[in-house]
Amino acid sequence: MLQLFDLVRASFDSLVDSLILLALPAVVFALLAVLVKGREAITAAGRAAHEVRINLWLHVIDAVFMLPLLALLIGAIAAGIGQLGLIGFQAEVWAALGPYPTLFMVIFLGDFESYWRHRFEHTRLIWPSHAIHHSDTEMTWLTLERFHPINRLTTTAIDSAFLVLLGFPTWAVVANTIVRHYYGYFIHADLPWTYGPLGRLFVSPSMHRWHHARDIRYAGTNFATVFSVFDIAFRTYKDGLCDVPVGLDADMGTGVGGQLVYPFRVWGTRIRAAFGAPLRAPGPGRPPAEHGNQLGN
């Protein structure tokens, strides 16, 4: 009984902390919206209200149920890799390199890995869970919170394993998480900004908006989070102001429940098809269930 109480309290504390951490970016992005759009910011906020509510509910689910589980997962990955002796660089290597070069390397190499992990999320196998992130039709900074729990697990497992394998010190891994998280808020914000020539080095909000485009020709671009050099190197780069609709033309069901169930609907349909079961005719929005198979090419 005591263990159950401790678990409930830990989940509650996690929720409170996560909501407090949302306060500062909420103020920052509200001020940016007013500065950039003026009165239009209020209209845009009204259009996005429904999508924002879904994002906030998914954030609550993450904080209460997923964060404690993810912490256990990271610990298990680190322990397993350590026991197997698979760490590529010992702590002394990064200590000798120094804090600032180490910080740059963890962010740069972490972004390189996440570029390929992100492309993996756009393949047929795992796209149904990642499609939730792309379903927001009124992108705001809170779109970063729209992830399916399964996608959270795969992202955390792959990213953590890569950084642990490289032997980065704990402080560098934490710093990488903070930088990528808050920069992720920024590039998802509804800001019509490019970086000009610097756009060939760093991902801008408009550049990442192309990645969320409803049109598959554009959504298969810009997989990096921080450094656009990876998209340039692997020919998935597109820059310029994004002026096309975002989101997915897919039947995601209703509200948060529909978002959570959607991947299982898609996978269930595939399993029934594999065993020769009759399928329903694909209604409007059905084709994007296979959207990721094309995006990953």
N, C-alpha and C positions, 0 to 999 in steps of 0.2 A: 504493500500500500504506500509506503514511504517513497519507493522508487517511482511509482506512478505519479505521486505528488511532485517529486523533483522534476520529472519529465514535463509535466504540465506547466510548472513554474518556469522551466527553462524555455519552453515554447512561448510563454507569455512575455518573458523578458526579451526574447528574440524579436517578437512582434513590436514591442514598445521601442526597442533600439532601432529597428528598421524604419519605423515611422518617423522617429526623431531625425534619422539620417536623410529622410526625404525632404525635411523642412527647408534646409539651406538651398538645395537645387531648385525647389519649388519657387522660392523667392527670387533666385537669380534668373530663372527662365521666364518668370512672369514679368520681371522688369525688362528683360531683353525683348520679349514679345511686344510690350508697350512702346519701347524705344524704336523698334524696327517697323512695327505695323500701325502704331497709334490706335485709333478707335477700332480698326479692323481686328485688333487682337481680341477684343471682347466677342466679336462675331465668330472668329475662329475658335475661341474657347467653347462657345455654345455648340458649334458643329461637332467638336471633338468630345463633348461631355460623355456621350454614351460609350465611346471607345476608352476614354480615360477611366470610367467606372470599371470596365472589364479589366484594364491593366492594374488598377488598384486592388481589385479582388484577387487577381493572380499573385500580386505582390504579397498580400496577406497570407495566402496559401503557402507561398514560398517561405515566408518568415516563420510560420507556425509549424509546418510539417517538413519542409525541405532543408532548411539551413542546419538543423541538428543532424539530419541524415547526411548532408553533404560534408559536414565536419568529420563525421565518422568515416565516410568514404575516403576523404583526403588522408586521414590518419592511417587507414588500412593500406592505401596505395604506397605511402611513404615507408611504412613498416615493411611491406612486402618487397619493395625494391631494395631497401636497405639489407634485408636478410639474404636476398639473392645476390647481393654485391654487384648490382647493375649500375651503380652511380658512375657517370662518366668522368666527372671532375670532382676532386676532393675540395673541402672548404678552403684549404690553403691556397688553391689556385685563384679563387675569387678574392680572397683576402689580399693576395699579392697584387692583383689587378687594381684594387682600390674601389671605394664605394661608388664614385660617379661612373666610371666605365662599367662596373658591374650593373648598376641601375640601367644604363643604356642597353647593355647586352640582354638583360632579362626582358626588357620591353620589346626590343627589336626581335630577338629570337622567339619570344612568346607570340609576337604578332605574325611571324613567319609560320609558326606551328598552327596558330588559330586560323590563318588564311586557308590552309589545307583542311583543317578540321571543319571549317565553314563550308568549303566546297563538298566535303563528305556529307554534310547535312543537307545538301541540295541534290543528293543522289536518291534514287528511287527507294532504297532501303529505309532511310531515316527521314526523308522529306515530310511524311505526314505529321510527325511530331514538331518539326521545325516550321512547318507551314503556319502554325499558330502565330509565330512571331511576325509573319508576313501578312497576317489577316487584318491588321489595323489599317483602316481606310482613311484615317485622319491622323497622320503621324505627329506625335509630340515627343518630347524627351522621355515621357513615361512609356513609350513603345518599347524601350529597353526592358521593361518589367514583364512584357508579354512573352513568356516562355512556358511551354508545357513541362510538367515535372520530369517526364522522360528525357526531354531535351536538356534540362538542367543537369540530369545525372550524366548523360553522355558528354556534355561539354566539360563538366567538372572533372570527370574521370580522365579524359584525353588531355586536357590542359595541365592538370596536376601531374599526371604521369610524366609528361614531357619535361616539365621544369624540375621535377625530382630526379629524373634520369640525368639531367645536366648538373645536378648537385648544387643548384643555387641556394644560398643561405636563406633562412626563413624570412629575414627582413626584406630581402629582394623580392621574394615571391609575394609577400604582402603588399609591397610597394607597387609591383606590377598589377596586382588585382585592383588596387585603388585607382591607379592611373587609367587602366583600361575601362574600369567601371564608369568613372566620371567623364572620361572622354567619350565613352559610349553614349551617355546621356546627351552630350553636346552634339554628336553627329546625327542623333535621331531627332533633335529638336527641329521644329518647323522654321528654319532660318534660311533665307535665300542667299546663302553665302558660298562662294568659292574662294580659293586662296590665290587665284592667278597662277603665276609660275610655281609658287610653292605647292600648288595642287599636285605636282608631280613628285612631291616628297611626302606630303601628309594628306590624310583623308579629311575632306571638308563635309559639312552638313549636306550641301547640295549633291556632292559626289555620292554620299551614302544613300541619299534619297532615290537615286537611280536604281540602286540595288533593290529597293522596295517597290519599284514600278510594277503596275499590274501587267504591263506589256512584257511578255517573256523575253523579247529581244534585249531589253534593258536590264531585267531582273537577274540575268546571268552575268552581271558585271559587279565589280567593286566589292570583293569579299573581305578585304582587309579592314581592320578597325582603326589603326593609327597610321601606318606607313603605306602610302599608295604605291610605293616602289614595287611592292610585290604584285599588285595588279598590273602594273606596267610590264614587269618582267615576264609574267605568265599570260599576258594578252587578255586580261579581263578588265581593262581600265576604260572608264568613261567619265568625262568631266563636263563641266558647263552647268548652267542653271537647269534644274529638273522642272519641267512644266507639264508632266503627264500624271494621270491618276495613279495613286498608290493603293496597295492592298491586294486582295485576291478575289477573283470572281468565282468563289467556291461556296458550297453549302456547308457552313460551319455550325449549323444548328443555332440555338438561341443562347445568348449570354455566355457566362463563364462555364456553365454545364456543357454547352455545345462545344466549346473550345477544348474542354478536358476529354470529351468523348470522341471527338473527331478522328484522331489517329487510329483509335481502335475500330472505328467504323471502316476506315480505309483498309487497314490490315485485315479485318474480318472479311471484307469483300474480296480481297486478293486470295485469302485462304479458301473461301468457298469456290472461287473461280478455279483454283488449283485442283480442287477435288471434283470439278465438273458440275457444281451446283448452279442452278439458273440464277442469273443476276437481273436486278432491276434495270430498266432502261436508264441511261445516264441523263439525268435532268440538268437544268441550267446550273452551271458552276461545277459539275462533276469532273470534267477533264483536268482541272488543276490538281486533282489528287495525284496525277502523274507528272505534274509541273516540274518537280524536282529532278526527274530523270533527264529532262532537257537542260535544266539549269546547270547541272553538274558537268556538262560536256565542255 
